[in-house]
Amino acid sequence: MEYRQLGGSGLKVSALSFGAATFGGGDAFYRAWGNAGVEEARRLVDICLEAGVNHFDTADVYSNGLSEEVLGKAIAGKRDQLLISTKAAFQMGDGPNAIGSSRYHLIRACEDSLRRLNTDHIDIYTVHGFDALTPVEETLQTLDTLVQSGKVRYIACSNFSGWHLMKSLAIAQPYGWARYVAYQGSYSLVGREYEWELMPLALDQKVGTIVWSPLAGGLLSGKIRRNQPAPQGSRLQQIGSVGYQIPDEKVYEIIDVLDAIAEETGKSVAQIALNWLLQRPTISSVIIGARNEEQLKSNLGAVGWNLTAEQVTRLDKVSQMPVIYPYWHQHYFTERNPLVVPYYQEG
């Protein structure tokens, strides 16, 4: 397993992380992801540790806390072998203060996560979404307090826009507060918007990226083809490809190239899609999920080799989508500032 520096911090994370959203299965939505109980979760954790995976990701909202509880039991006796990342911000419980990134909610959410995970600290604590009602200063000072108390080691954010992240970094600096060392974002061959603003920001500010949904909710799992329904019982069949705004034909064109490269390399479509991500700038780790041991072992095969430059170029070209303003205009300054839309291509 390859280990990468998490942004500008001194922490090393495995290139592949395990996503524990498949643990618990607390409702129909999360059961479509997976519903591993403690024994199955323990086996999946062991497979990851044997492969060198040291980063395990969850969130309080996953199955309303069940994912954290199952993960906490699955890692019993192994806590010092791994890093735990969990997240907070979404609605947890009743009442107007059971949501967001206020001091009240974050401290309570952190303490609840520590209890469910059965641990005395969280290695990477992530704000799951931007709360525009809470002052950024309140959020950052609260996170710094959690770091100073020893309950949290590092902080990160997820699903922020570029200006949300940059504002947070700028405010933290003069106060000497803990800064976001990582950004957890959606990025894949069928969703490359991350490259427009967040990737240049991450390069400039030394923020590591942890990718969620690298297989686009199953679109790039290797199970999707033209004129074929999603497999019965699959996540795609049950809840669809949530959030992706891409024409079906474009997805099939990308899959065609993935299939061709799979034939050339002997690797699976999913392994190729994951390996493509691992070669992108700013990527510290890619979160893989698995509903069973077979899926997990297959996804772990995305490391230890690399696509050729020519294969990467083919995937870049077929997956390029129209770039919105002002990013298409900033392309004209790419030679003067290589951080501006580094992967924009004419046509």
N, C-alpha and C positions, 0 to 999 in steps of 0.2 A: 504494500500500500504506500502511496505517495502522501507526504504530509506537507501542508502549505501554511504559510504565515497568514494569520487572520488580519487582513488590512495592515495598519501600521502598528499593531500590537505585537507583543512577544509570544503570543499563543499560537501553537501549531495544531491545525485540525486536519483530519484525514480528507483526501480529495473527494471521497464519497462519504456522505453522512446517512444515517438511518432515520427515516421519518416514522414516528410512532403514532401517526394519525390512524393507522390501521388497528390500533389496540383499543379494546373496549366495546366498540360497536353499540354505542348507547342509544341511537335512534336510527331511523331508516336512512337518513342521509349518510351518516358515518358507517353504517353497516354496509353500504355500497362500496366504501373504501376498504373495509375489512372489519373483522370482529374477533381478533385474537384474544384469547384469555391468557391467564398468567403462565400456564405451562407452555403453550405455543410461543408466547412472547419471549419466555426465557430461552427457548431453543433458537429463536431468531437472533436474540442478543448474542448468544454464544457463537453463532455462525459469523456474525459481524466482528466480534472481538477476535476470533480466529483469523479472519481475513485482514485484520489491522484497522478496522473502522473504530475510531475513538470518539465520534461525535454523534449524539442521539438527540433528535429534535422532537418536541411536542408542544402543546399549548393548553392553557386551562380550558378553553372553549371546546376542545376536541372531546366529543362525547360527554360534555358537561363535567369534565374532570376525570372521567374514567380512564382516559389514555394515560394521564399522569399517574393514577393509582396503579394501573397494570405495569407501567414502566418501572415505577418505584419498587414493586415486588419482584419484577423480572431481573433487576440488577442487584438484588440483595446479596451482600458479600463481595460485590465487584465494583463498588462505587469508585474506588481509587484507580480503576482501570479506564475510566471513560469521562467524557465531558457531557454535561446535560445542558440543553438549551430549551427554555420554555418561554411562552409568550402571554401577554395580557393586554387587554383594552376592550375586547368585545363583551357583550352582556353576559354576566354571570350572576344569576339570581334576580330577585325582584327589587324594585326601587330605583329611583333616579340616579343614585350614586354607585350602582353596581355595574358601571360601564365607563369607559374612557380612560384618560391618563392623568386624572387628578391625583393629588397627594393621598387623599382618602382611599381612592380605589386601588392605586398601584401598591401601596403598602399592604393593604388587606389582601390583594390578589397574590402578592409575593409570599406572604405568610401562609396563605391557603395552599399555594403550589408546593412550598417546602414541606408542608404536612402531608400532602397527597403523595409526593415523591419520596417521602421518608428520608430526607437529607437535610444537612444543615446549611447548604449553600447551593446556588445555581451558578453554573459556570458562565453562561451567556443568557442574559435576561433581555427579552425583545419586546418592544412596544409594537403590538400587532397591527396597528393602524393609526393614522394621524387624527388626533382629537382637536378640532379647531376651536372648541369652546374653552379648553383649558389653556392658560398661558404657557408658552413653551418654557419659560423660566421655572414655573412650578413643577412641570414634568421633569426637567433636567436636574433641578435641585433635589427632588425626591429620589431620582435614580442614583445621584451621587451619594445621597445619604445611605441608600441600600448598599452601595459599593463600600463606603467607609465602615459600615456596620459589619461587613464580612458576609452578609447574606447573598451578595451578588459579586461575581468577579469582573465581568465585562458586560457592557450594554450594547444593544443593537436595535435597529428599527426595521419595520417591514411595511411594504405597501405605501410608503411615503412618496410624494412627488419630489422632483429634484429640489424645488425651492423649500419644501418642508425640511428636507435633510440638511441643505446648506444653511438655512436659518438656525437650525438646532446646533450645528457645528460651530457657527459663528458666535452664538450666545454662550456656549459652554466655555470657549477659550479664555475670555478675560477673567472669568470667575475661577478658572482652574478646576472646573467640574469634570467628571468623567465624560468622555465623548463617545459617540457611537463609533465603534470600530468595525461594525459590519452592517450590511444591508441585506435583508432576506427578501428576494424578489422573484417574480415569475419571469422565466426566460426559457425559450426553447426555439426550435426551428420553425414553429408555427406562431411564435409570439416574440418578435425581436424588438419591440418598442423600448425595452431596457437600454438598448444601444444609443438611443437618440439623445438622452439627457443624463441619465443616471450613470451610464458607463463612463463618459467623460468626467463627471463629477467624482466618481470613485477613483479614477486614475489620478486626478488632481489632488484629492484630499486623502488618499491612501485609506480608503474604506474597502474592506473585503466584501465580496458578494457571496452569499449562500443562496443557491438557486432552489426554489420550490417549483413543483410540477414540471420537471424537465422533460417529461414525456407527454405534456399537455393533456393531463387527465385521461391518458390511454390512447389518444390519437396517434402517438408515435410508438405504441407498444409492439407493433408488428402484427396486430390482429385486425387492422382496418384495411380494406381494399375497396376498389370501385364496385358498385352494385352488390355489395354484401352487407347485410345488417350487422350491427355490433353483436359480438358473441353473447349468448344468453347468460345472464347472471353477472356480466361484466359491469364495471362502474359506468362505462359509457352507455350501456343499455339501460341502466337503472336511473341515472341522473343526468346523462348527457355531458357534453364538453362545456362546463360552466365557464363563462367569461370570455371565451375565444371568439373573436370577430374576424374570421377568415373564411373565404369561399371554399366550399367543398372541393371544387376542382383544383384549387391551389394546394390543398392538403394532399390530394392524390398525386399531384406533380412532385411534391416533396417526397412522398412515399415511394414513387417510382425510382427516384435517384437513390434513396436509401436501400431499396431492393437491389439495385444494380451494384452498389458498393458492398452490400452484404454478400452478393455472389462473388465479388472479387476478393473479399477478405476472409470469408468464412465466419464472420461475426453476425450477430443478430441485429435486426433493425433497431431495437432498443439500445443495444450496446453502442451502435454507431451514433445514434442521436445523443447519448450521454457523453461519448468521447469527443464529439464536436464541441459540446459545451466546455469540457475540461481544457480545451485549447484556447478558449477566449480570454482576453485580458480581464483582470480584476477578479476572476472566479477563484475563490478560496475553497469552496466545497459545493457539491451537488447532492441534494437530498434525494435518496431513493426510498420508495416505499415498497412493500411486498405483502401480499395476502397469504403467501405460503413460502416454504423453503425453496421450492423450485424457482419461483420468481426472484427471490432474493439472490440465490447463487448465480442466476443468469445475469442479473443487473451488476453484481460484483465483478463480472467479467468485462466491464467497461474500462478497467484500468490495466496497466501493465503493457500497453501498446498505444500507438498513435496512428490516426489517419494520415495519409500522405498530404502534402501541400495541395496537390492537384485534386484530391478527393474533397478536402476542405473547401476549395474554391468552387467546386461543383455544388456543394451543399449551400454555400454562401449565395451563389447566383440564383438557384432555384427557390430559395426561401426569402429572397429580398422582396419586401413589400413597399408600396409607395410611401414616401416619407412626408410627413405633414410639415407645414410652415411653423416655425422659421428654420427647421432643420435642413430642408432641402436648399434653402438660400445660404445657410452657413457652409454648405459644401464647397462653395467657391473660395473659402478661406482655409480649406483643409491643409494646403501646403504650408501655410504660415502657422497654423495651429493644428497639429496632428490629433489633438484631443477632441476636436470638433467633428462629430459624426464620423468616427474612424472607419465605419464599415458601410458607409453610403456608397452605392454604385450607380452610375448612370444607367438608365434603362431598366 
